[in-house]
Amino acid sequence: MDKEHARFVLRSFRPEGADAGDPDFAGALRLAAEDRELGEWLAGERARDAAFSDALGRVPIPADLREDILAGFAVARGELPLPHDDLDRAFISALAAVQPPPNLRADILAAMTAQPSAPVVRKPFPWFRIGLPVAAAAGVALAFLLPKILPGSGSGRSHSTVRTDARVPVSAVQAGFFKTFESPSFDLEQKDSNHQVLFRHLDKKDLPCPGCTCLPKGLENVPGIGCRELIIDGKRGSLICFNRGEDGIVHFIIFRREDIKDACPSGQAPKFSRAGEWSVATWSDSNDVYMLVGKTDVRKLGGLF
């Protein structure tokens, strides 16, 4: 081994001497001990490495560095990024609850390909005449939206900013639950195993609440996990989660019948379906529409009725 080869090897030698017993460095270290010029070079190299290591150790690490790295990986995989604060959680949950019209894509494509029959002449618009009314309307709209976007204190609750008088299809309730549940900000407002504690919480918020007859018999003695408000396209419903132990968790969803269209006729037996890994049961009475959802097979879900 000549001196140039020894320099090449010793450039990887750690300054604290952790590589002193490594056989890969033995020949280069022996040559540095015998050659004064090479030894002085190694001493200077180790001093510079030690200074650099010390300076690097004094650099403060941002508190959210880990979350930023994980969020970057999540974006690269096409997943949702982790929310940074309560406002992020509120926006993510609100967007998750918005159901786009089923024909939105077709309408957009049709508008892109449509050819106008005659050129459209656009006249200058007198913006100065409506400047003040628009500003006033914007202020009113902002005052209306902010309370629905900003989260409650520590409840993990989020509100959708979409409000519509149209009834919500059952399919939209199902899809809206999946998006809300899979959101990184999903949480329960009230957590308790006692059914009555959960029912009282929903009743105080003027949300649809299960009575003695609508709760499936198979859940009557199953401990609860928690409950929360569930907003789908501006309609307020209730979500109650039950822990069935080895049989998994099931989610009981209730919306007022007046807010839901194409619901099952009142009094009929539950209608069962599959949605990916989820099993879904839907039924209704004269007041409410119910949905029971769980990551189990339809047979086990049906056994709860």
C-alpha positions as CSV (number, residue, x, y, z in Angstrom):
1,M,0.0,0.0,0.0
2,D,1.4,3.4,-1.0
3,K,0.7,6.8,0.6
4,E,-2.1,7.8,-1.9
5,H,-3.9,4.6,-1.3
6,A,-3.5,5.0,2.5
7,R,-5.0,8.6,2.3
8,F,-7.9,7.3,0.3
9,V,-8.7,4.7,3.0
10,L,-8.0,7.0,5.9
11,R,-10.4,9.6,4.7
12,S,-13.2,7.3,6.0
13,F,-11.6,6.9,9.4
14,R,-13.9,8.2,12.1
15,P,-12.5,11.0,14.3
16,E,-13.3,9.4,17.6
17,G,-11.1,6.4,16.8
18,A,-14.0,3.8,16.6
19,D,-12.3,2.3,13.5
20,A,-8.9,1.7,15.2
21,G,-9.4,-2.0,15.5
22,D,-11.0,-2.5,12.0
23,P,-8.7,-4.7,9.8
24,D,-9.7,-2.7,6.8
25,F,-7.8,0.3,8.2
26,A,-4.8,-1.7,9.8
27,G,-2.4,-1.4,6.8
28,A,-3.1,2.4,6.3
29,L,-2.7,3.1,10.0
30,R,0.6,1.2,10.1
31,L,1.9,3.2,7.2
32,A,0.7,6.5,8.8
33,A,2.7,5.5,12.0
34,E,5.8,4.9,10.0
35,D,5.6,7.9,7.6
36,R,5.8,11.3,9.3
37,E,4.1,13.2,6.4
38,L,1.2,10.8,6.2
39,G,0.9,10.9,10.0
40,E,0.6,14.7,10.1
41,W,-1.9,14.6,7.4
42,L,-4.0,12.1,9.3
43,A,-3.9,14.2,12.5
44,G,-5.1,17.2,10.6
45,E,-7.8,15.2,8.8
46,R,-9.1,13.9,12.1
47,A,-9.1,17.3,13.7
48,R,-11.2,18.7,10.8
49,D,-13.6,15.8,11.0
50,A,-14.0,16.3,14.8
51,A,-14.7,20.0,14.4
52,F,-17.3,19.3,11.7
53,S,-18.9,16.6,13.9
54,D,-19.1,19.0,16.8
55,A,-20.6,21.8,14.8
56,L,-23.2,19.4,13.3
57,G,-24.1,18.2,16.8
58,R,-24.9,21.8,17.8
59,V,-27.5,22.3,15.0
60,P,-31.0,22.2,16.6
61,I,-33.4,19.6,15.1
62,P,-36.8,21.0,14.3
63,A,-39.5,19.5,16.5
64,D,-41.7,18.5,13.6
65,L,-38.9,17.0,11.4
66,R,-40.1,13.5,11.8
67,E,-43.7,14.4,10.9
68,D,-42.4,16.4,7.8
69,I,-40.4,13.4,6.6
70,L,-43.3,11.0,7.1
71,A,-45.7,13.4,5.4
72,G,-43.3,13.6,2.4
73,F,-43.2,9.8,2.2
74,A,-47.0,9.7,2.4
75,V,-47.4,12.2,-0.5
76,A,-45.0,10.2,-2.6
77,R,-47.1,7.1,-2.0
78,G,-50.3,9.1,-2.9
79,E,-51.6,9.0,0.7
80,L,-53.1,11.8,2.7
81,P,-50.5,13.9,4.6
82,L,-50.6,14.1,8.3
83,P,-52.4,17.3,9.6
84,H,-50.2,19.8,11.3
85,D,-52.8,21.4,13.5
86,D,-56.5,21.5,14.4
87,L,-57.3,23.8,11.4
88,D,-55.7,21.2,9.0
89,R,-57.8,18.5,10.7
90,A,-61.0,20.6,10.2
91,F,-60.4,21.2,6.5
92,I,-59.5,17.5,5.8
93,S,-62.6,16.2,7.6
94,A,-64.8,18.8,5.9
95,L,-63.5,18.0,2.5
96,A,-63.9,14.2,3.2
97,A,-67.6,14.8,4.0
98,V,-68.2,16.6,0.7
99,Q,-69.9,14.3,-1.9
100,P,-69.3,15.5,-5.6
101,P,-72.3,15.0,-7.9
102,P,-72.1,11.6,-9.6
103,N,-72.0,13.1,-13.1
104,L,-69.5,15.9,-12.3
105,R,-66.7,14.3,-14.4
106,A,-69.0,13.9,-17.5
107,D,-70.3,17.5,-17.1
108,I,-66.7,18.9,-17.0
109,L,-65.7,16.9,-20.1
110,A,-68.8,17.9,-21.9
111,A,-68.1,21.6,-21.1
112,M,-64.5,21.2,-22.3
113,T,-65.5,19.8,-25.7
114,A,-68.6,21.9,-26.3
115,Q,-68.4,24.5,-29.2
116,P,-70.3,27.8,-28.8
117,S,-72.7,28.4,-31.7
118,A,-71.7,32.1,-31.8
119,P,-68.9,34.1,-30.3
120,V,-69.6,35.5,-27.0
121,V,-69.1,39.3,-26.6
122,R,-68.2,40.2,-23.1
123,K,-68.9,43.7,-22.0
124,P,-66.9,45.6,-19.4
125,F,-68.4,45.0,-16.0
126,P,-69.1,48.1,-13.7
127,W,-67.1,46.7,-10.7
128,F,-67.2,50.0,-9.0
129,R,-71.0,49.8,-8.6
130,I,-70.9,46.6,-6.6
131,G,-67.6,46.9,-4.8
132,L,-69.3,47.7,-1.4
133,P,-72.1,45.1,-1.7
134,V,-69.6,42.4,-2.6
135,A,-67.3,43.3,0.3
136,A,-70.2,43.3,2.7
137,A,-71.4,39.9,1.3
138,A,-67.9,38.5,1.6
139,G,-67.8,39.6,5.3
140,V,-71.1,38.0,6.0
141,A,-70.0,34.8,4.2
142,L,-66.8,34.7,6.2
143,A,-68.6,35.2,9.5
144,F,-70.9,32.3,8.6
145,L,-68.2,29.9,7.5
146,L,-65.6,30.3,10.1
147,P,-67.6,28.9,13.1
148,K,-68.2,25.8,10.9
149,I,-64.6,25.3,9.9
150,L,-62.7,26.1,13.2
151,P,-62.5,23.0,15.4
152,G,-64.0,22.7,18.9
153,S,-61.7,22.8,21.9
154,G,-60.0,19.4,22.0
155,S,-63.1,17.4,20.8
156,G,-61.5,16.4,17.5
157,R,-64.8,17.4,15.8
158,S,-64.9,18.9,12.4
159,H,-67.8,20.5,10.5
160,S,-68.5,20.5,6.8
161,T,-69.0,23.9,5.2
162,V,-71.4,22.6,2.6
163,R,-75.0,23.3,3.3
164,T,-77.8,22.2,1.0
165,D,-81.6,21.6,1.3
166,A,-81.5,18.6,-1.0
167,R,-81.8,15.2,0.6
168,V,-78.8,13.0,0.7
169,P,-78.8,9.6,-1.0
170,V,-78.0,6.5,1.2
171,S,-75.0,5.8,-1.0
172,A,-73.6,9.3,-0.2
173,V,-74.0,8.6,3.6
174,Q,-72.1,5.3,3.2
175,A,-69.3,6.9,1.1
176,G,-69.1,9.9,3.4
177,F,-68.7,7.7,6.5
178,F,-65.8,5.8,4.8
179,K,-64.0,9.1,3.9
180,T,-64.5,10.6,7.4
181,F,-63.4,7.4,9.2
182,E,-60.3,7.0,7.0
183,S,-59.3,10.7,7.5
184,P,-56.1,11.2,9.6
185,S,-58.1,13.6,11.9
186,F,-60.9,11.1,12.7
187,D,-61.8,11.1,16.4
188,L,-64.8,10.5,18.7
189,E,-66.3,13.4,20.6
190,Q,-67.5,11.3,23.6
191,K,-65.8,8.1,24.6
192,D,-67.5,5.7,27.0
193,S,-68.5,2.0,27.1
194,N,-71.9,2.9,28.6
195,H,-74.6,3.2,25.9
196,Q,-76.7,5.7,27.9
197,V,-73.7,8.1,28.3
198,L,-73.3,8.1,24.5
199,F,-77.0,8.4,23.8
200,R,-77.3,11.4,26.2
201,H,-74.3,13.1,24.5
202,L,-76.0,12.8,21.1
203,D,-79.4,13.9,22.5
204,K,-77.9,17.1,24.0
205,K,-76.6,18.0,20.6
206,D,-80.0,17.5,19.0
207,L,-78.7,14.7,16.9
208,P,-80.7,11.6,16.0
209,C,-80.4,9.2,18.9
210,P,-81.2,5.4,18.9
211,G,-84.2,4.4,20.9
212,C,-84.9,1.0,22.6
213,T,-86.2,-0.6,19.4
214,C,-83.8,0.5,16.7
215,L,-80.6,-0.8,18.2
216,P,-79.9,-4.3,16.8
217,K,-80.4,-6.9,19.5
218,G,-76.8,-8.2,19.0
219,L,-75.5,-4.8,20.2
220,E,-77.6,-4.4,23.3
221,N,-74.9,-6.0,25.6
222,V,-71.9,-5.0,23.5
223,P,-69.7,-2.2,25.2
224,G,-69.5,1.1,23.3
225,I,-66.4,2.8,22.3
226,G,-67.6,6.3,21.6
227,C,-69.8,8.6,19.5
228,R,-69.6,11.7,17.4
229,E,-71.5,14.0,15.0
230,L,-71.3,12.9,11.4
231,I,-72.0,15.5,8.7
232,I,-72.6,14.4,5.2
233,D,-73.4,17.1,2.6
234,G,-74.7,19.5,5.3
235,K,-77.0,16.9,6.9
236,R,-76.3,16.1,10.6
237,G,-76.2,12.5,11.7
238,S,-74.9,10.4,14.6
239,L,-72.1,7.8,14.7
240,I,-71.8,5.3,17.5
241,C,-68.9,2.7,17.6
242,F,-69.2,-0.6,19.4
243,N,-66.4,-3.0,20.4
244,R,-67.3,-6.7,19.7
245,G,-63.9,-8.0,20.8
246,E,-62.5,-10.7,18.5
247,D,-65.4,-10.1,16.1
248,G,-64.1,-6.5,15.5
249,I,-65.7,-3.0,15.7
250,V,-69.0,-2.1,14.2
251,H,-70.2,1.4,13.5
252,F,-73.9,2.4,13.9
253,I,-75.0,5.4,11.8
254,I,-78.3,7.3,12.2
255,F,-79.7,10.1,10.0
256,R,-83.2,11.6,10.1
257,R,-85.5,10.2,7.4
258,E,-86.4,13.6,6.2
259,D,-82.7,14.2,5.3
260,I,-82.3,11.0,3.3
261,K,-83.7,9.9,-0.1
262,D,-84.0,6.4,-1.6
263,A,-84.0,4.8,1.9
264,C,-85.4,1.4,2.4
265,P,-89.2,1.4,3.1
266,S,-90.0,1.7,6.8
267,G,-90.3,-1.5,8.7
268,Q,-88.6,-3.8,6.2
269,A,-85.8,-6.2,7.1
270,P,-82.2,-4.8,6.8
271,K,-80.7,-4.7,3.3
272,F,-77.2,-6.1,3.2
273,S,-74.4,-5.2,0.8
274,R,-70.6,-5.2,0.5
275,A,-68.3,-2.2,-0.2
276,G,-64.7,-3.4,-0.5
277,E,-63.7,-4.9,2.9
278,W,-66.8,-3.5,4.6
279,S,-70.2,-5.2,5.1
280,V,-73.1,-2.8,5.3
281,A,-76.7,-3.2,6.6
282,T,-79.3,-0.5,5.9
283,W,-82.9,-0.2,7.2
284,S,-85.3,2.5,8.4
285,D,-88.4,3.3,10.4
286,S,-90.8,6.2,10.2
287,N,-88.4,8.7,11.8
288,D,-84.8,7.6,11.0
289,V,-82.6,5.8,8.6
290,Y,-80.0,3.4,10.0
291,M,-76.8,1.9,8.8
292,L,-74.6,-0.7,10.5
293,V,-71.0,-1.0,9.0
294,G,-68.2,-3.3,9.9
295,K,-65.1,-5.0,8.5
296,T,-66.6,-8.4,8.7
297,D,-68.5,-10.8,6.5
298,V,-72.2,-10.2,5.8
299,R,-73.2,-13.4,7.7
300,K,-71.6,-12.2,11.0
301,L,-73.1,-8.7,10.5
302,G,-76.6,-10.3,9.9
303,G,-76.2,-12.3,13.1
304,L,-76.5,-9.0,15.1
305,F,-80.2,-8.6,14.1
